[in-house]
Amino acid sequence: SGFGADVSVSGNLDRGGHVLVGAPTYVNSTDATTPGAFAVFYFDESDNTISQKGSTIIGGYDDSVSDNSDFGRAVSLSSTGSRLVVCAPKDDSFTRGVPHGRCYIYG
């Protein structure tokens, strides 16, 4: 239930594609909170390399996702790898008892 608690893949990895990895128990090394995180990687079939696309996105830094929210517990990636949804099922910081997620678009 840590790194890779949920994984979503775009396309067919036999031909290259994006991989979205959720890490709901990610621990922030500066203050020991567990805001959760996710990262997107690209697998290039032509040379068998994996590279991270952008930076790791960490929940909780803008106070819209609470600590221990399980941010990254459930993730989903579009078939093109350009849109993704990350869920924080234990976060009710906006509305008591109603968890939420975030949608990201890569351009």
trRosetta pair geometry for C-beta under 8 A, 3 or more apart (Angstrom, degrees):
i j d omega theta_ij theta_ji phi_ij phi_ji
1 5 5.4 40 -151 -108 46 117
1 24 7.0 -53 172 65 81 111
1 25 5.9 79 124 -20 82 133
2 5 6.5 167 62 -52 14 98
2 23 6.3 6 162 -153 60 83
2 24 7.7 -132 -134 57 28 66
2 25 4.6 -74 -113 61 67 118
2 26 7.6 117 -168 -64 78 49
3 21 6.8 20 -178 158 78 122
3 23 4.4 -8 -106 -112 58 111
3 25 8.0 -90 -34 60 50 87
3 26 7.3 80 -79 -80 77 82
4 7 5.8 -3 -152 -55 77 110
4 21 5.4 -38 -91 -156 63 109
4 22 7.5 102 -124 62 13 56
4 23 7.0 20 -13 -86 40 78
5 22 5.4 -69 61 97 89 98
5 23 6.7 131 6 -115 98 30
5 24 5.2 -39 33 13 156 103
5 25 7.4 110 -45 3 135 91
5 72 6.8 100 49 126 116 90
5 73 5.8 -53 113 -132 137 51
6 21 7.8 156 85 -156 52 42
6 22 4.2 13 55 38 92 128
6 24 8.0 59 7 -26 99 108
6 72 7.1 -179 41 159 103 63
6 73 6.3 75 -10 155 126 34
6 74 5.3 122 -62 -118 174 33
6 75 4.8 155 106 21 116 88
7 19 6.4 -14 -168 -172 102 96
7 20 6.8 154 -158 81 50 58
7 21 5.4 -7 -107 -105 84 68
7 22 7.3 -140 -68 18 42 79
7 75 7.2 3 -113 64 14 120
8 19 7.5 157 81 -158 46 49
8 20 4.4 -6 57 55 95 110
8 75 5.1 -132 -4 112 117 92
8 76 5.2 147 -101 -130 159 30
8 77 3.9 158 116 8 119 97
8 84 7.3 155 74 -134 140 103
9 13 6.1 -54 -167 -46 136 110
9 17 6.1 63 180 118 88 132
9 18 7.2 162 -155 88 48 55
9 19 5.4 -13 -104 -105 76 73
9 20 7.7 -153 -70 22 32 74
9 77 6.8 167 45 60 3 133
10 17 5.0 -163 84 -174 70 106
10 18 4.3 22 34 51 117 96
10 19 7.8 -136 18 -66 74 35
10 20 7.9 70 -22 -15 94 99
10 77 4.9 -99 -51 130 96 118
10 78 6.4 26 -108 91 120 48
10 79 5.5 130 -151 -166 87 25
10 80 6.3 -45 -170 77 138 11
10 81 3.8 -150 47 -63 162 83
11 15 6.7 -101 158 72 118 100
11 16 7.0 -9 109 95 146 57
11 17 3.5 -160 66 -106 112 123
11 18 7.1 94 19 21 106 71
11 79 6.5 103 -59 -178 56 69
11 80 7.7 63 -50 -113 98 26
11 81 6.9 -34 -8 -34 106 110
12 15 5.1 50 83 23 98 100
12 17 6.3 156 57 -39 26 140
13 16 7.1 21 -147 -119 42 4
13 17 5.0 -96 -86 38 57 116
13 19 7.6 35 -95 -64 121 107
13 43 5.5 24 -147 73 94 148
13 45 7.4 149 168 -74 51 107
14 45 6.6 51 152 -113 32 144
15 45 5.4 -97 -160 2 20 158
16 42 7.3 19 -176 176 94 87
16 43 5.7 -165 -140 98 54 72
16 44 5.3 12 -120 -129 117 35
16 45 4.1 -110 -50 -3 78 95
16 46 7.1 -6 -60 -11 128 79
17 42 7.4 -147 117 -147 22 65
17 43 5.9 1 54 51 58 99
17 81 6.6 -180 -171 -58 71 131
18 40 5.9 -12 -169 -172 110 103
18 41 7.1 148 -157 80 58 45
18 42 5.5 -34 -99 -98 65 71
18 43 7.8 -175 -87 15 17 76
18 53 7.1 -36 -127 6 105 147
18 77 6.1 -150 104 177 114 147
18 81 3.2 119 9 -128 144 129
19 40 7.2 154 79 -158 47 54
19 41 4.7 -17 61 63 98 96
19 42 7.6 178 17 -85 77 23
19 43 6.4 57 -16 -21 114 105
19 50 7.9 -24 31 -144 130 114
19 77 7.8 -151 -146 -3 20 167
20 38 6.4 9 -178 178 88 121
20 39 7.8 174 -150 89 51 38
20 40 5.3 -21 -100 -103 71 79
20 75 4.9 -148 126 148 118 133
20 76 7.6 18 72 102 149 7
20 77 4.3 167 -4 -58 131 124
20 84 5.4 158 -104 -132 153 140
21 38 6.4 167 86 -155 50 72
21 39 5.5 -10 58 60 99 81
21 40 7.8 175 18 -88 73 30
21 41 6.9 26 -6 0 113 109
21 75 7.4 125 177 45 6 162
22 36 7.6 -9 -176 -175 88 104
22 37 7.9 161 -159 92 49 44
22 38 4.9 -29 -105 -100 57 101
22 72 3.3 163 -165 178 87 79
22 73 6.2 -122 147 -18 142 6
22 74 6.9 52 -35 33 174 6
22 75 4.2 -176 -46 -25 116 123
22 86 6.6 156 -105 -137 108 95
23 26 4.3 74 119 -54 112 103
23 36 6.5 164 95 -160 60 59
23 37 4.8 -10 65 66 107 84
23 38 6.5 171 18 -87 77 43
23 39 7.5 23 -5 2 118 93
23 72 5.1 -23 47 138 39 156
24 36 4.5 -17 -139 -119 47 111
24 70 4.4 4 -160 -158 130 59
24 71 6.2 157 -124 64 70 38
24 72 4.5 -163 -68 76 61 90
24 73 4.2 40 -73 -68 145 73
25 34 5.8 -28 -155 -161 53 125
25 36 7.1 13 -41 -95 19 70
26 34 6.7 142 75 -156 47 67
26 35 6.7 -42 83 67 101 66
26 36 5.5 104 32 -140 100 20
26 37 3.9 8 7 11 169 107
26 58 6.7 -129 112 -124 143 89
26 72 7.0 56 -6 32 115 156
27 32 6.5 -12 -175 -147 105 47
27 33 7.4 163 -153 84 60 32
27 34 5.4 -36 -98 -97 64 77
28 31 5.5 1 105 49 121 78
28 32 6.7 -80 74 -17 78 8
28 33 4.9 9 33 56 122 80
28 34 7.3 -151 3 -82 81 25
28 35 5.8 45 -39 8 118 107
28 58 6.8 93 -90 -171 101 142
28 60 7.8 -104 -43 77 139 135
29 32 7.7 27 -142 -71 22 52
33 60 6.6 -150 125 139 137 161
33 67 4.5 -88 -167 -125 116 125
33 68 7.9 -105 -173 -31 83 73
34 67 6.2 93 56 -172 59 84
34 68 5.5 60 73 -79 105 61
35 58 5.5 67 90 169 128 89
35 59 4.3 -167 159 81 93 75
35 60 3.1 -112 -131 15 123 136
35 61 7.0 57 -167 -38 169 67
35 65 6.6 93 -167 106 94 109
35 67 5.7 -63 -83 -111 67 62
35 69 7.1 12 -156 26 52 102
35 71 6.1 -13 156 35 64 134
36 58 7.5 146 89 -158 45 58
36 59 4.4 9 71 28 93 129
36 60 7.3 120 38 -18 78 110
36 65 7.4 -92 54 149 113 135
36 69 6.1 -94 7 68 133 85
36 70 6.0 74 -76 164 144 14
36 71 3.0 159 83 62 135 81
36 72 4.3 -174 176 17 105 105
36 73 7.2 -56 -134 -32 141 74
36 88 6.6 165 61 -113 156 93
37 56 5.3 21 175 168 130 106
37 57 6.2 161 -157 85 75 49
37 58 4.6 -29 -99 -104 103 62
37 59 6.5 -143 -77 1 46 78
37 71 7.0 55 -48 104 26 106
37 72 5.6 8 70 -49 27 151
38 56 7.3 175 86 -159 30 71
38 57 5.5 -10 59 58 79 98
38 71 7.7 -111 -23 143 95 86
38 72 4.6 179 -60 -112 89 105
38 75 5.9 136 -124 -97 140 139
38 84 7.9 -162 131 137 149 141
38 86 5.2 -132 -8 -112 152 137
39 52 5.9 -41 177 -141 120 111
39 55 7.9 -84 -119 147 92 32
39 56 4.5 -41 -80 -107 105 77
39 57 7.2 169 -81 17 50 71
40 52 7.1 110 80 -163 52 64
40 53 4.5 -47 101 59 103 106
40 54 6.3 41 49 42 108 106
40 77 7.7 131 -120 -109 106 130
40 81 7.5 123 -167 -171 126 98
40 84 7.0 -152 -83 -26 124 160
40 106 7.3 -103 71 -55 171 148
41 50 5.3 11 173 -178 125 100
41 51 6.7 160 -157 82 75 31
41 52 5.4 -48 -100 -100 75 52
41 53 6.6 168 -113 2 18 85
42 50 7.1 165 80 -152 43 54
42 51 5.5 -16 56 60 92 83
42 52 8.0 146 13 -119 75 8
42 53 5.4 78 -23 -47 104 113
42 81 7.6 76 -101 -177 92 157
43 49 7.6 171 -150 89 49 41
43 50 5.2 -20 -99 -100 70 82
44 47 5.6 6 111 44 114 83
44 48 7.3 -71 87 -9 72 8
44 49 5.0 1 49 57 109 85
44 50 7.6 -168 16 -80 74 32
44 51 7.3 24 -12 6 111 103
45 48 7.1 20 -152 -74 32 52
52 55 7.8 53 140 -113 124 25
52 56 7.6 -40 -169 -55 141 75
53 106 7.1 21 142 -136 131 155
54 57 7.7 13 123 -45 124 94
54 106 7.3 -129 -29 -115 137 117
57 86 7.5 -167 91 -7 131 167
57 104 7.3 -130 -53 -76 171 157
58 61 6.0 75 93 -28 99 115
59 65 3.9 -75 -176 104 102 148
59 69 6.1 -112 137 58 145 126
59 71 3.1 46 -26 86 162 174
59 72 6.9 -139 -19 -21 124 94
59 86 7.9 -151 -70 130 113 131
59 88 6.1 138 -142 -91 154 129
59 91 7.8 -121 174 -64 138 147
60 63 7.4 33 -170 -84 50 28
60 65 4.9 -85 -63 88 52 89
60 66 6.5 30 -110 175 94 9
60 67 5.6 70 -127 -73 143 59
60 69 7.0 175 -69 9 99 123
60 71 6.9 -143 -29 -2 88 150
62 65 7.7 59 56 16 78 80
63 93 7.4 -166 163 172 65 151
64 93 6.7 167 -170 90 34 136
64 94 7.5 22 -160 -60 78 100
65 69 5.1 -126 178 39 87 164
65 71 5.1 52 173 -76 144 136
65 88 5.2 -159 -142 -85 112 168
65 91 5.3 -53 -148 -119 70 158
65 93 6.8 -176 -124 18 19 140
65 102 7.6 -65 -61 -33 127 124
66 69 4.8 127 67 -63 72 111
66 88 7.9 138 41 161 70 137
66 90 8.0 -100 74 111 107 83
66 91 5.0 161 31 -129 91 89
66 92 7.7 -25 12 44 138 47
66 93 4.5 160 -39 -58 106 120
68 90 6.4 -68 134 108 73 138
69 88 4.1 4 143 -176 118 114
69 89 7.7 147 163 54 69 40
69 90 5.0 -173 -158 77 39 84
69 91 3.4 21 -147 -64 122 99
69 93 7.6 -48 -96 -19 131 110
69 99 7.9 142 -171 -138 92 96
70 73 4.1 7 162 -38 104 130
70 87 7.9 -16 113 116 97 80
70 88 5.9 138 76 -157 67 55
70 89 5.1 -37 86 48 135 84
70 90 4.4 97 7 10 111 107
70 91 7.3 -141 44 -24 76 83
71 86 6.6 40 -175 147 78 114
71 87 7.8 -165 -136 106 45 35
71 88 4.1 -12 -89 -98 70 103
71 91 6.8 40 -64 -34 87 134
72 75 6.4 -4 -153 -54 56 112
72 86 5.9 -18 -88 -163 52 112
72 87 7.9 -168 -35 62 6 55
72 88 7.7 30 -1 -87 49 70
73 87 6.0 -69 63 89 86 95
73 88 7.3 111 15 -120 102 31
73 89 5.4 -65 62 11 144 111
73 90 7.9 92 -18 -4 148 92
74 86 7.7 147 86 -160 56 41
74 87 4.0 1 63 42 100 130
74 89 6.6 74 5 -41 113 114
74 101 7.5 -70 77 -98 100 135
75 84 6.7 -2 -173 -177 94 110
75 85 7.0 165 -154 86 48 58
75 86 5.3 -6 -108 -108 86 68
75 87 7.1 -143 -70 15 43 81
76 84 6.6 168 87 -154 51 65
76 85 4.8 3 54 51 98 100
77 81 6.0 6 173 -115 116 54
77 83 7.6 146 -158 86 48 52
77 84 4.8 -16 -104 -104 66 98
78 81 6.6 -120 73 -30 78 15
78 82 6.0 -41 63 52 130 66
78 83 4.1 55 -16 55 132 91
78 84 6.9 -116 -2 -68 79 53
80 83 7.5 55 61 12 98 82
81 84 8.0 -1 -163 -55 44 104
81 106 7.3 -36 134 54 73 135
82 105 6.4 19 151 -161 82 70
82 106 5.1 -129 -148 64 57 85
82 107 7.4 68 -156 -93 107 20
83 103 7.0 -7 -171 -174 95 97
83 104 7.3 164 -154 87 49 53
83 105 5.3 -13 -104 -107 78 74
83 106 7.5 -145 -67 22 34 74
84 103 7.4 167 89 -154 42 55
84 104 5.2 -10 62 59 89 97
84 106 7.6 36 2 -12 103 102
85 101 5.6 49 176 137 92 138
85 102 7.2 171 -152 85 56 42
85 103 5.2 -23 -100 -101 78 73
85 104 7.7 178 -83 19 30 72
86 101 5.7 178 91 -167 43 98
86 102 5.3 -8 59 56 92 89
86 104 7.0 27 -1 -4 107 112
87 99 7.2 50 -178 143 95 120
87 100 7.9 -156 -146 129 65 29
87 101 3.8 -51 -103 -92 55 121
88 91 3.8 12 128 7 119 127
88 99 6.3 -157 97 -169 64 97
88 100 6.3 4 56 75 98 60
88 101 6.0 160 12 -99 69 54
88 102 7.6 43 -10 -10 107 90
89 99 4.6 14 -153 -169 38 164
90 99 6.5 12 -32 -106 10 120
91 99 5.6 93 57 -140 62 75
91 100 6.1 -71 91 42 107 78
92 95 6.3 -81 -168 84 82 49
92 96 5.3 63 151 -140 126 29
92 97 5.4 69 -135 -13 150 17
92 98 5.8 110 -131 47 93 45
92 99 6.1 -63 -72 -77 74 51
92 100 7.9 123 -106 -4 40 88
94 98 7.2 -66 79 81 93 103
94 100 6.0 29 24 -14 129 147
95 98 4.1 -3 90 44 113 121
95 100 7.8 101 30 -43 95 116
